[in-house]
Amino acid sequence: AVVSTQSTGENWVYYNTKANNISQISIRRMLFDGSESKVVVNEKSDGGLSIDWLNEKIYWSSSETVSVGELDGTVHTTLLQKEGFNFRDILVDPCNGYIYLAALERGIFRCSMDGDISSFTEIVK
């Protein structure tokens, strides 16, 4: 997955990288000109990426989890975990406060951006 954002006057591209196996996938960022490439999050991230441009956060999905962190990777946490789901893509809607998730062979789901499990709802089967 590749996403881009503009924050604090700089244009960043965020992307997943894969080394020899899936356990070595990480999230990296670089400037649009290809300089300043660095690892932002060094944990399994085999799903989608999405940027909350209003609050300057990055969201990512990985199999059964959804996580959020600062754009520079300094702080990140797991927001949501759903056993048996295979989250493949993610889109954040900071204007309305929702996360949209595509789960392989399950459908499309929506939940609040704080990961409140009671807001987790199927919207497309």
C-alpha positions as CSV (number, residue, x, y, z in Angstrom):
1,A,0.0,0.0,0.0
2,V,1.1,3.5,-0.7
3,V,-0.4,6.7,0.6
4,S,0.8,10.3,0.6
5,T,0.1,13.4,2.8
6,Q,1.2,16.9,3.3
7,S,1.9,18.0,6.8
8,T,4.0,20.7,8.4
9,G,5.0,22.0,5.0
10,E,6.6,18.7,3.8
11,N,5.2,16.2,1.3
12,W,5.6,12.6,2.6
13,V,4.9,9.3,0.9
14,Y,4.1,6.4,3.3
15,Y,4.4,2.8,2.1
16,N,4.6,-0.8,3.3
17,T,7.8,-2.7,2.6
18,K,8.4,-6.4,2.6
19,A,11.7,-8.1,3.3
20,N,12.3,-11.8,3.2
21,N,9.0,-12.8,4.8
22,I,5.8,-11.3,6.0
23,S,7.0,-10.9,9.6
24,Q,9.5,-8.3,8.4
25,I,6.9,-5.9,6.8
26,S,7.3,-2.3,8.1
27,I,5.9,1.1,7.3
28,R,8.3,3.6,5.8
29,R,8.1,7.2,4.7
30,M,10.1,9.4,2.3
31,L,9.8,12.8,0.8
32,F,8.2,13.1,-2.7
33,D,11.7,13.5,-4.2
34,G,12.8,10.1,-2.7
35,S,15.0,11.5,0.0
36,E,14.9,11.0,3.7
37,S,13.5,7.4,3.5
38,K,13.1,5.9,7.0
39,V,11.2,3.2,8.9
40,V,8.2,4.8,10.8
41,V,6.7,1.7,12.3
42,N,8.7,-1.5,12.6
43,E,5.9,-4.1,13.1
44,K,3.8,-6.3,10.9
45,S,1.7,-4.2,8.5
46,D,0.5,-6.4,5.7
47,G,-2.8,-4.6,5.1
48,G,-3.7,-1.1,4.1
49,L,-2.5,2.4,5.2
50,S,-4.6,5.6,5.5
51,I,-3.6,9.1,6.7
52,D,-5.8,11.2,9.0
53,W,-4.6,14.6,7.6
54,L,-6.7,16.6,10.2
55,N,-5.0,15.0,13.3
56,E,-1.8,14.0,11.6
57,K,-2.0,10.3,12.3
58,I,-1.4,7.2,10.3
59,Y,-3.8,4.2,10.5
60,W,-2.9,0.7,9.3
61,S,-4.5,-2.7,9.2
62,S,-2.8,-6.0,9.6
63,S,-4.8,-9.3,9.5
64,E,-7.0,-9.1,12.6
65,T,-5.9,-5.7,13.9
66,V,-6.2,-2.0,13.3
67,S,-3.5,0.4,14.7
68,V,-2.9,4.1,14.8
69,G,0.2,6.2,15.3
70,E,1.9,9.5,15.0
71,L,3.1,10.3,11.4
72,D,6.7,10.2,12.7
73,G,6.1,6.8,14.3
74,T,6.9,8.0,17.9
75,V,3.7,6.6,19.4
76,H,1.4,3.9,18.1
77,T,-1.2,1.6,19.6
78,T,-3.6,-1.2,18.5
79,L,-7.1,0.3,18.3
80,L,-9.2,-2.7,17.3
81,Q,-8.7,-6.5,17.2
82,K,-11.3,-8.8,15.6
83,E,-10.5,-12.5,15.7
84,G,-11.2,-14.3,12.4
85,F,-11.1,-11.2,10.3
86,N,-8.6,-10.5,7.6
87,F,-8.4,-6.7,7.2
88,R,-6.9,-5.9,3.9
89,D,-7.6,-2.2,3.3
90,I,-8.4,0.8,5.5
91,L,-9.8,4.3,4.9
92,V,-10.1,7.0,7.5
93,D,-12.8,9.7,7.4
94,P,-11.6,12.3,10.0
95,C,-14.4,14.7,9.1
96,N,-17.1,12.3,10.2
97,G,-14.9,10.3,12.7
98,Y,-15.0,6.9,11.0
99,I,-12.7,4.1,9.9
100,Y,-13.8,1.9,7.0
101,L,-12.3,-1.5,6.7
102,A,-12.4,-4.2,4.0
103,A,-12.1,-7.7,5.4
104,L,-11.3,-10.5,3.0
105,E,-14.3,-12.7,2.3
106,R,-16.3,-10.9,5.0
107,G,-17.3,-7.4,3.6
108,I,-16.8,-3.8,4.4
109,F,-17.1,-2.5,8.0
110,R,-17.2,0.9,9.7
111,C,-16.2,1.8,13.3
112,S,-15.4,5.0,15.1
113,M,-11.8,6.4,14.8
114,D,-11.2,5.6,18.5
115,G,-11.7,1.9,17.8
116,D,-14.8,1.5,20.0
117,I,-15.9,-2.1,19.4
118,S,-19.6,-1.2,20.0
119,S,-19.4,1.0,16.9
120,F,-18.1,-1.8,14.7
121,T,-20.8,-2.3,12.0
122,E,-21.0,-4.2,8.7
123,I,-22.1,-1.9,5.9
124,V,-21.5,-4.1,2.8
125,K,-21.6,-7.9,2.9
